[in-house]
Amino acid sequence: MESAALERILVGVDGSEASVEALQRARQLAEPFGAEIQAVTCWEYPQLYDGYVTIKPEDFADAASHRMDDALAKAFGTEVPRNVSARTEEGNPKSVLTDLSRSADMLVVGRRGHSTMAGQVFGSVSSYCSAHASCPVLVVHVPDAARR
């Protein structure tokens, strides 16, 4: 029986400590297989019913790019591994990550846990991806030491 090899690991990055942990865990999983890691940060232009937004879409894209850069620096330091690529995508993270999961061998996402039952409840993106992704999904929790 052959074991399945990991060639491409998709990681959802939102800048949270959980997404930094997801990047680090993806690196651990990728190393034995020589897999590529694709880190993705999503951004959306806010929907408004009345009023005006004076912020340009480019500003949201730039902010997402900065979040990605910060997360990569926290996860890997000054040397981002050569097998890691990063990109930003316009769209809802649930939709973007599940769409991109079609060409991935694994999706790794963090669980932010903003509720009062943080240790027991999935975040909305991790929950959605777990149910709808086209590949296995690893939901990463922030280690207890980092939460404090």
Backbone as CSV, one residue per row, in Angstrom:
resi,resn,N_x,N_y,N_z,CA_x,CA_y,CA_z,C_x,C_y,C_z
1,MET,0.835,-1.175,0.000,0.000,0.000,0.000,0.884,1.244,0.000
2,GLU,0.652,2.133,-0.944,1.428,3.358,-1.032,0.815,4.424,-0.134
3,SER,1.685,5.225,0.462,1.180,6.345,1.243,1.083,7.570,0.341
4,ALA,0.103,8.389,0.615,-0.088,9.598,-0.182,0.994,10.619,0.167
5,ALA,1.551,11.224,-0.851,2.574,12.245,-0.629,1.926,13.621,-0.651
6,LEU,2.460,14.489,0.133,2.018,15.872,0.119,2.905,16.638,-0.855
7,GLU,2.298,17.267,-1.843,3.056,18.080,-2.778,2.769,19.568,-2.595
8,ARG,1.538,19.895,-2.204,1.147,21.300,-2.063,0.271,21.465,-0.837
9,ILE,0.720,22.311,0.077,-0.029,22.617,1.291,-0.464,24.078,1.217
10,LEU,-1.748,24.298,1.344,-2.341,25.628,1.327,-2.531,26.077,2.771
11,VAL,-2.154,27.318,3.073,-2.282,27.841,4.434,-3.047,29.156,4.392
12,GLY,-4.110,29.233,5.180,-4.860,30.470,5.316,-4.187,31.356,6.354
13,VAL,-3.863,32.585,5.975,-3.138,33.499,6.859,-3.950,34.781,7.029
14,ASP,-4.275,35.113,8.282,-4.990,36.360,8.552,-4.210,37.266,9.498
15,GLY,-3.002,36.874,9.845,-2.180,37.678,10.734,-2.313,37.329,12.200
16,SER,-3.267,36.488,12.544,-3.454,36.092,13.940,-2.348,35.131,14.373
17,GLU,-2.204,34.971,15.680,-1.219,34.012,16.203,-1.544,32.593,15.717
18,ALA,-2.820,32.287,15.575,-3.205,30.960,15.091,-2.746,30.743,13.650
19,SER,-2.781,31.786,12.832,-2.324,31.613,11.452,-0.803,31.521,11.373
20,VAL,-0.102,32.181,12.284,1.359,32.024,12.363,1.683,30.591,12.755
21,GLU,0.941,30.052,13.702,1.116,28.655,14.105,0.801,27.719,12.938
22,ALA,-0.213,28.066,12.130,-0.555,27.254,10.957,0.602,27.225,9.956
23,LEU,1.252,28.365,9.750,2.422,28.401,8.865,3.541,27.510,9.386
24,GLN,3.795,27.579,10.683,4.854,26.758,11.276,4.522,25.277,11.182
25,ARG,3.269,24.923,11.415,2.868,23.518,11.323,2.949,23.027,9.885
26,ALA,2.568,23.870,8.934,2.670,23.494,7.521,4.123,23.221,7.144
27,ARG,5.027,24.022,7.676,6.446,23.800,7.393,6.901,22.441,7.922
28,GLN,6.472,22.088,9.127,6.820,20.782,9.696,6.280,19.648,8.835
29,LEU,5.073,19.808,8.337,4.468,18.773,7.498,5.115,18.703,6.119
30,ALA,5.527,19.834,5.595,6.076,19.889,4.235,7.478,19.309,4.134
31,GLU,8.284,19.495,5.175,9.693,19.114,5.104,9.938,17.665,4.678
32,PRO,9.310,16.663,5.308,9.620,15.289,4.918,9.237,14.949,3.473
33,PHE,8.277,15.674,2.912,7.789,15.387,1.571,8.383,16.306,0.505
34,GLY,9.080,17.353,0.934,9.564,18.344,-0.018,8.410,19.108,-0.645
35,ALA,7.332,19.276,0.099,6.122,19.910,-0.417,6.265,21.425,-0.499
36,GLU,5.499,22.000,-1.389,5.398,23.445,-1.522,4.319,23.946,-0.568
37,ILE,4.528,25.126,-0.020,3.550,25.761,0.860,3.086,27.042,0.180
38,GLN,1.780,27.160,0.020,1.230,28.392,-0.535,0.416,29.078,0.548
39,ALA,0.898,30.214,1.015,0.217,30.999,2.035,-0.680,32.015,1.343
40,VAL,-1.928,32.108,1.819,-2.902,32.987,1.185,-3.560,33.877,2.234
41,THR,-3.559,35.174,1.970,-4.281,36.143,2.784,-5.388,36.729,1.922
42,CYS,-6.573,36.817,2.487,-7.728,37.328,1.747,-8.116,38.713,2.249
43,TRP,-8.714,39.474,1.372,-9.227,40.784,1.753,-10.517,41.023,0.988
44,GLU,-11.373,41.848,1.582,-12.639,42.184,0.947,-12.881,43.683,1.059
45,TYR,-13.433,44.245,0.021,-13.883,45.623,0.064,-15.232,45.600,0.771
46,PRO,-15.442,46.438,1.777,-16.680,46.352,2.557,-17.915,46.703,1.728
47,GLN,-18.977,45.959,1.976,-20.244,46.261,1.324,-20.973,47.315,2.149
48,LEU,-21.387,48.359,1.468,-22.103,49.439,2.147,-23.453,49.637,1.477
49,TYR,-24.423,49.950,2.281,-25.752,50.201,1.745,-25.993,51.696,1.569
50,ASP,-25.533,52.483,2.490,-25.619,53.933,2.398,-24.270,54.511,2.789
51,GLY,-23.926,55.602,2.182,-22.675,56.239,2.556,-21.592,55.988,1.531
52,TYR,-20.434,56.502,1.873,-19.310,56.422,0.958,-18.092,55.871,1.689
53,VAL,-17.283,55.168,0.953,-16.016,54.685,1.486,-14.922,55.482,0.797
54,THR,-14.087,56.100,1.579,-13.017,56.910,0.998,-11.720,56.117,0.869
55,ILE,-11.771,54.859,1.225,-10.594,54.006,1.121,-10.659,53.254,-0.209
56,LYS,-9.561,53.256,-0.928,-9.497,52.589,-2.224,-9.266,51.083,-2.029
57,PRO,-9.713,50.265,-2.966,-9.456,48.818,-2.871,-7.970,48.490,-2.726
58,GLU,-7.104,49.310,-3.329,-5.670,49.069,-3.226,-5.190,49.148,-1.777
59,ASP,-5.848,50.003,-0.978,-5.469,50.120,0.426,-5.753,48.827,1.182
60,PHE,-6.875,48.169,0.864,-7.195,46.896,1.499,-6.198,45.818,1.064
61,ALA,-5.853,45.823,-0.215,-4.878,44.855,-0.726,-3.513,45.072,-0.082
62,ASP,-3.111,46.340,0.066,-1.830,46.648,0.716,-1.825,46.197,2.171
63,ALA,-2.921,46.434,2.877,-3.021,46.003,4.278,-2.915,44.488,4.380
64,ALA,-3.553,43.774,3.453,-3.473,42.315,3.451,-2.043,41.854,3.186
65,SER,-1.372,42.530,2.286,0.018,42.199,1.984,0.918,42.410,3.200
66,HIS,0.686,43.486,3.933,1.458,43.749,5.154,1.174,42.696,6.226
67,ARG,-0.096,42.276,6.353,-0.429,41.201,7.305,0.322,39.921,6.954
68,MET,0.388,39.629,5.661,1.104,38.433,5.225,2.583,38.547,5.560
69,ASP,3.186,39.679,5.243,4.611,39.880,5.523,4.907,39.728,7.012
70,ASP,4.055,40.310,7.849,4.243,40.214,9.300,4.119,38.771,9.777
71,ALA,3.126,38.053,9.255,2.926,36.655,9.660,4.112,35.785,9.234
72,LEU,4.618,36.008,8.024,5.779,35.239,7.554,6.998,35.524,8.424
73,ALA,7.187,36.780,8.792,8.326,37.144,9.653,8.192,36.504,11.027
74,LYS,6.989,36.489,11.589,6.773,35.859,12.897,6.974,34.348,12.823
75,ALA,6.544,33.749,11.722,6.632,32.294,11.591,8.045,31.818,11.278
76,PHE,8.774,32.564,10.430,10.043,32.065,9.914,11.247,32.966,10.182
77,GLY,11.043,34.134,10.733,12.156,35.049,10.934,12.492,35.767,9.638
78,THR,13.751,36.109,9.474,14.158,36.886,8.302,14.308,36.042,7.039
79,GLU,14.417,34.729,7.185,14.597,33.832,6.031,13.337,33.006,5.802
80,VAL,12.489,33.432,4.882,11.324,32.639,4.522,11.821,31.445,3.711
81,PRO,11.416,30.233,4.069,11.887,29.051,3.328,11.571,29.161,1.832
82,ARG,12.432,28.569,1.021,12.267,28.655,-0.436,11.005,27.966,-0.930
83,ASN,10.489,27.011,-0.155,9.295,26.297,-0.601,7.997,27.009,-0.216
84,VAL,8.107,28.231,0.313,6.934,28.998,0.720,6.693,30.134,-0.274
85,SER,5.488,30.156,-0.829,5.074,31.284,-1.665,3.894,31.951,-0.972
86,ALA,3.734,33.225,-1.214,2.677,33.984,-0.556,1.924,34.818,-1.574
87,ARG,0.624,34.930,-1.346,-0.193,35.759,-2.225,-1.393,36.293,-1.465
88,THR,-1.941,37.380,-1.990,-3.179,37.917,-1.450,-4.266,37.730,-2.494
89,GLU,-5.479,37.508,-2.024,-6.620,37.283,-2.903,-7.782,38.130,-2.436
90,GLU,-8.448,38.761,-3.372,-9.675,39.474,-3.025,-10.806,38.470,-2.913
91,GLY,-11.533,38.526,-1.808,-12.685,37.653,-1.639,-12.825,37.182,-0.212
92,ASN,-13.934,36.552,0.050,-14.214,35.998,1.361,-13.280,34.818,1.610
93,PRO,-12.616,34.762,2.761,-11.660,33.674,3.017,-12.279,32.284,2.900
94,LYS,-13.522,32.130,3.305,-14.182,30.821,3.201,-14.216,30.360,1.752
95,SER,-14.666,31.241,0.876,-14.788,30.895,-0.543,-13.431,30.727,-1.208
96,VAL,-12.538,31.662,-0.952,-11.219,31.621,-1.591,-10.476,30.346,-1.197
97,LEU,-10.434,30.042,0.099,-9.675,28.870,0.549,-10.301,27.567,0.062
98,THR,-11.628,27.473,0.074,-12.233,26.229,-0.417,-12.036,26.087,-1.920
99,ASP,-12.079,27.189,-2.667,-11.799,27.111,-4.103,-10.359,26.668,-4.359
100,LEU,-9.417,27.271,-3.645,-8.004,26.914,-3.839,-7.689,25.502,-3.332
101,SER,-8.515,24.983,-2.434,-8.268,23.635,-1.898,-8.406,22.557,-2.966
102,ARG,-9.038,22.888,-4.079,-9.199,21.900,-5.159,-7.862,21.453,-5.738
103,SER,-6.864,22.323,-5.662,-5.556,21.964,-6.224,-4.503,21.762,-5.131
104,ALA,-4.945,21.566,-3.894,-4.017,21.352,-2.775,-4.168,19.939,-2.230
105,ASP,-3.111,19.469,-1.586,-3.158,18.166,-0.924,-3.598,18.287,0.523
106,MET,-3.477,19.498,1.082,-3.897,19.751,2.455,-4.102,21.255,2.625
107,LEU,-5.069,21.594,3.473,-5.314,22.981,3.847,-5.069,23.098,5.344
108,VAL,-4.268,24.080,5.736,-3.991,24.315,7.154,-4.513,25.708,7.501
109,VAL,-5.381,25.758,8.511,-5.940,27.031,8.967,-5.841,27.104,10.483
110,GLY,-5.781,28.305,10.980,-5.787,28.516,12.424,-7.202,28.686,12.932
111,ARG,-7.374,28.434,14.208,-8.649,28.661,14.867,-8.449,29.781,15.856
112,ARG,-9.065,30.895,15.609,-8.835,32.075,16.434,-9.543,31.997,17.766
113,GLY,-10.778,31.527,17.810,-11.487,31.340,19.066,-11.744,32.599,19.851
114,HIS,-12.553,33.515,19.315,-12.849,34.759,20.026,-14.000,34.627,21.009
115,SER,-14.666,33.493,21.036,-15.811,33.362,21.928,-15.359,33.048,23.353
116,THR,-16.301,33.032,24.279,-15.970,32.740,25.670,-15.591,31.276,25.856
117,MET,-15.987,30.448,24.902,-15.615,29.031,24.955,-14.507,28.773,23.948
118,ALA,-13.505,29.622,23.942,-12.469,29.608,22.905,-11.801,28.260,22.745
119,GLY,-11.610,27.533,23.804,-10.943,26.247,23.690,-11.799,25.163,23.079
120,GLN,-13.079,25.431,22.869,-13.984,24.386,22.407,-14.707,24.705,21.104
121,VAL,-14.574,25.897,20.588,-15.361,26.307,19.435,-14.446,26.636,18.259
122,PHE,-14.802,26.125,17.060,-14.093,26.489,15.841,-14.449,27.910,15.452
123,GLY,-13.541,28.567,14.755,-13.878,29.835,14.132,-14.716,29.568,12.901
124,SER,-15.333,30.601,12.363,-16.229,30.392,11.232,-15.488,29.924,9.978
125,VAL,-14.305,30.463,9.721,-13.548,30.058,8.532,-13.055,28.619,8.678
126,SER,-12.481,28.285,9.814,-11.990,26.919,10.001,-13.127,25.907,9.954
127,SER,-14.244,26.244,10.522,-15.407,25.353,10.501,-15.914,25.164,9.076
128,TYR,-16.040,26.243,8.342,-16.513,26.171,6.966,-15.558,25.350,6.104
129,CYS,-14.274,25.641,6.225,-13.280,24.920,5.420,-13.269,23.439,5.761
130,SER,-13.423,23.107,7.028,-13.456,21.699,7.424,-14.601,20.956,6.748
131,ALA,-15.700,21.643,6.544,-16.876,21.015,5.941,-16.874,21.050,4.417
132,HIS,-16.192,22.026,3.807,-16.343,22.236,2.369,-15.078,22.115,1.533
133,ALA,-13.923,22.009,2.137,-12.683,21.933,1.351,-12.623,20.628,0.567
134,SER,-11.882,20.672,-0.518,-11.721,19.498,-1.380,-10.529,18.636,-0.998
135,CYS,-9.879,18.956,0.098,-8.722,18.201,0.567,-8.802,18.108,2.091
136,PRO,-7.963,17.288,2.705,-7.958,17.250,4.177,-7.619,18.623,4.754
137,VAL,-8.216,18.932,5.908,-8.019,20.221,6.570,-7.459,19.976,7.962
138,LEU,-6.387,20.690,8.287,-5.820,20.671,9.629,-6.135,22.009,10.268
139,VAL,-6.862,21.971,11.380,-7.183,23.186,12.127,-6.196,23.273,13.288
140,VAL,-5.422,24.355,13.297,-4.346,24.526,14.262,-4.788,25.470,15.374
141,HIS,-4.514,25.066,16.590,-4.802,25.901,17.755,-3.513,26.569,18.215
142,VAL,-3.650,27.730,18.810,-2.493,28.410,19.373,-2.081,27.673,20.644
143,PRO,-0.803,27.365,20.800,-0.359,26.703,22.027,-0.733,27.538,23.255
144,ASP,-1.009,26.882,24.365,-1.428,27.566,25.587,-0.465,28.661,26.014
145,ALA,0.827,28.442,25.883,1.814,29.443,26.314,1.651,30.734,25.514
146,ALA,1.339,30.627,24.229,1.187,31.818,23.387,-0.105,32.552,23.690
147,ARG,-1.140,31.858,24.172,-2.407,32.501,24.493,-2.283,33.443,25.663
148,ARG,-1.378,33.135,26.581,-1.228,33.957,27.788,-0.437,35.136,27.462
